[in-house]
Amino acid sequence: MPMIHEVSGWPNKTCEVQNHHMDSTRWDGFAYRDGDIVIGTWAKSGTTWAQQIVGQFVFDGAEHIPVLELSPWFEYRPIPKEAMFLMLDKQQHRRFLKTHLPANALLASPLAKYIFIARDGLDTLWSWYEFHCSYTETIYQSVNETPGRVGPPFERPGPDFIEYFHQWLDGNGYPAWPFFSNTQSWWDVRNAENVLLLHFNDLKADLAGQMRVMADFLEFDIDPDNWPKMVEHCTFDYMRKHADDLTPRLATRFTGGARSLINKGTNARWRDTLSDAEVGKYQEFAARNLSEDCANWLASGRSA
């Protein structure tokens, strides 16, 4: 039986998520260390951005740090569990991991700190669709042919974003995984002492300020002389310019190379594509599937 960790304000594990990409049962056997950091998002909501920020804290503002290799997607099935555990066990620096799971699919630990970054669902979907379109056959083979897949295979998207939009809403996150319940699960644990919720819009509006919030929450003692370069290294311009440094092994796995993970970082690109009725459909789904306070926060961030 997995060990249950008691965390005040956290419901602990109430579900499993297993599909073409993910296997949440991996977390059951993970041996947390004091100070571990878990970075969560649904996907395409600032994951790589947050990993880069935390990597700057861990490595004192150094350049050319392959953060996506040092900070693995823990429940990602194509990386063998044994290899994942061995890699993390060998790490001597403060560890930081990535997850796309809902909070209630994790075994929370009081030893760890959890950061969740949210983004408006329409902006998230637009970015996710573009990312999905960049998948190469190598990735499809990895996620679909790795033994243990649960559910249907992950398939190429069609050329019509509007059709994809309706499939995603009507299919509860299809062909990926549920969006609204994922966001709500993290909103529900926002008051846990080791959880910090951030919003993509707030990072865009005040990168240095939000980085300071993260550093304080994670209890990093930042050298003031290093702070300006840390902030610079976390701008989208810098990250796009140095995308191959952040994730050197991904260059051939996406049609856009490593920059597919660090695309434009802009919002509202769907406005000229979706009709008022389609936007209204999304808003109706959000209102039906999220608490009012969570829906307001998701739509715009702290200004809500």
N, C-alpha and C positions, 0 to 999 in steps of 0.2 A: 504493500500500500504506500502511495506517496505521502510524504510528510506534509501536513498542513501548517502553514505559517500564519500566525495570528497578527493581523495588521488592523489597527483601529480604523474604522470607517471603510473597510474593504470587505466585500461579500465573499472573497475567496472564490475558488473555482466551482462554477455551477454548470459548465458546458464544455464540450470539445469542438474544435474546428478542424476538420480534415477535408481537404479537397485536392485539386491538381497541384497547387503551390505549397500548401501548409499542412503541418501535423502538430497540433497543439500539445499532444502527449509528450513531446520532447521536454517540455518545461517540468514535467513531473520528476525527472531524475536529475535536474540541474542543481549543482552545489553552488549556491550563492557565496560570494565573498563580501565582507563588509566594504561598503562603498561602491558596489556595482551600480551601473547606470543603465536603465532600460528606456529606450526612445521609441515611443509608439506613435503610429498614424494609421489612418485607413490605407492610404497609398497616395503618392503624388500630392502630398499636403505639406511638404517641407521636411521630409525624412532626411534626405541627404544634407540639406541645409543644417538641420539640428545636429547630425553626426559631425559635420565639419566644425560647427561651433564647439561641441564638446571635445572634439579632437584637438582643437586649438588650446582649450583649457588643459587637457591632459599633457600635451607636448609643448607647452609654454610658447605657443605662437610659431612653432617651426613650420617651414614650408616643405612641400613635396611629401606629405604624410599620406599614405594610401588608406584613408579612413574607412572606406567601404570594405577593404579586406580585413582590417583590424576590428571592425564593428560589424559582425555578421548578422544576417537575417536569421534569427535563431531557429524558427520553425520551418524554414525553407527546405522542402523535402529532397531536392536533388543533391544537396550537400550531405553526405552520409553522417548520421548522428555521431558515430564514433570519431570521425575526423573533426566534426564541430567541437565536441567536448575536449578532444586532445588539444586542439588549437587554443581554446580558451584557457585550458589548464596551464598551458605553457606561458601565457601572457603574464608579464611581470608588472606592467603599468596598470593603472586603474582601468578596469574593463568597462566598455560601453557597448551594449547590444541593441539590435533593432527588432521590433515586432510590429506586425500588422494585425495582431489579434485584439479582440475586445478584452476589456479588463477582466471580465468574469470567465475568460478561458485561460487565465494565468494563475499559477500558484504564487501569490504575492509573498515577498519576504521583507521583514523589517530591516534587513541588512542593506537593502537596495533603495535607490531613488528612482522614481518613475516620472518621465516627462511625456506628455501627450500633446501633439500639435494637430489642431483641427483647421479645416478650410471649408468655405462655403461649398455645398455639394455640387453646384453647377460648375464652379471653377475647377473643383477636384475632378469631375467627370471629364471635362474638356481636356485637361492635362493627362488624365489616365487614358483616354481614347488615343491621343497622339502617341503616348508611350506604348500602348498595346500595338498600334500600327507599326512600331519600330522593331517589334520582336522578329528575330530570325528563326530559321528552321532549327537551329541549334537549341534554342530555348524551348521551342515546342516539343522537341524530342526529350529534353531534360525533364520537363514537368509532366509530360504524358507517359513516358516510358519508364520512369523510375518506379520500381515496385512499391506497392502500397497505396497507390492513388485511390482516393475515394470519390465517387461521383463521375460525371461525364468528363471527357477530355477538354482541355483548353484549346480553343480553335481561333483561327485568324478572324479579325473583325471585318465586317463589310465596309464598303466605301462610303456609306451614308451615315453621318453622325446622328441625324435625327432618328433614324431607325435604331441605332445603338442606344440613344438616349431613352427611348421607350422600352427597349428590352431591359435596360439597366434598372429603370424604375419598376416596371411591371414584374420583373424577375428577381426583385430584392437583391440588387447588386450584380446580377448576372451580366457577363460571364465570370465576374470576379467573386466577390463575397459581400455579405450584407453591409451596407453603409450606415444607415440610420441607427440600428441597434448597436453597432460598434461605437459610434460617437456617443450615444446615450450612456453606454456602459462606463465610459471614462468620465463623462459629466457626473455620473452618480457617485464616483469615488473621489471627486475633486477636493473634498475636505479631509481626506486621509493625510496624515502628517508627512508622508513621504511621496506625495503626488503633486506635480505642478502641471497645470493646463495652460497652454499657450495657443495663440491663434496666428495663422499665416499673415493676416492683414496687419497685426500688431508688429510682427517681425519686419514687414516691409516698411511700415510707417516709422519705426524707431528701432533699428537694428541694434545700435549700441545700448540703448536702454533695456531692451529685452534680453540681450546677452548678459547684462549686469544682473538682471533678475535670475537668469539661469545660473550664473556663477555663484550668486549668493545662496540660492537654493541647494546647489550641489556642494557648497562649502569649499570652493576653490579659493585659495589665497593668491590672487593675481598680482604679479609684478606690474606696477603702474607703467613702467617703461615698455612693457610688452603689449599693453592694452591697445594702443593705436594700430599696431600691425595685426593683432588678432582680429579687430573689427574689419580691417581692410581685407584680410584673408577670408572673411565670411560674406563679402559682398557677392552678388550674383555675377558681376563682371569678372571678378577675380576667379571665382569658381568655374565659370565657363571657360576662361582662358586656360585654366590649369586642370581641366576635367580629367585628362589622362593621368595626372598625378594622383587624383583622388581614387581612381578606380582603374588601374592600368590593365587589368585582365578582362574588362568589359568591352574593350574597343571593338572586338569582332562579334559581339553577341547581339548588338543592336544596329540597325541600318544607319543610324546617326552617330554610331560610336558612343564613347563615354558621355558625350554631351546630351544624349537622349535622357539621361538621368538628371541633367541640369539644363532644362530647356529655357523657357522665357521668363518664368516667374511672374507673369502678369495675369491680371484678373479680368473678368467680364468679356473675354474673347468670344463668348457664345452669343452675345447680344444681337449680332447681325444675322444669326443663324436660327435661333429658336424664336417661335412666335409667342405672342402674349399668352395664348392658350397653353402652350407647352411650358412656359415659365410658371403659369398658374398651376399646372398639373404637378410640377415639382414642389411648389410651395404647399399644395394640398397634402402631398405625401409627407413633407417635412412636418407639417402641423399634426398629422395623424400619428406619426411614428416617433415624435420627440416631445418631451415636456416643453412647455412654453418658454421657460427660461433657457433651456438648452437650444431650442430653435432660434431664439433671438441672438444668443451668443454665436452660434454657428454661422449665422447669416453675415455677421460683420465684425465680431471680435469684442474687445472690451468696451467699445463705444456703444454697444447695444444697451 
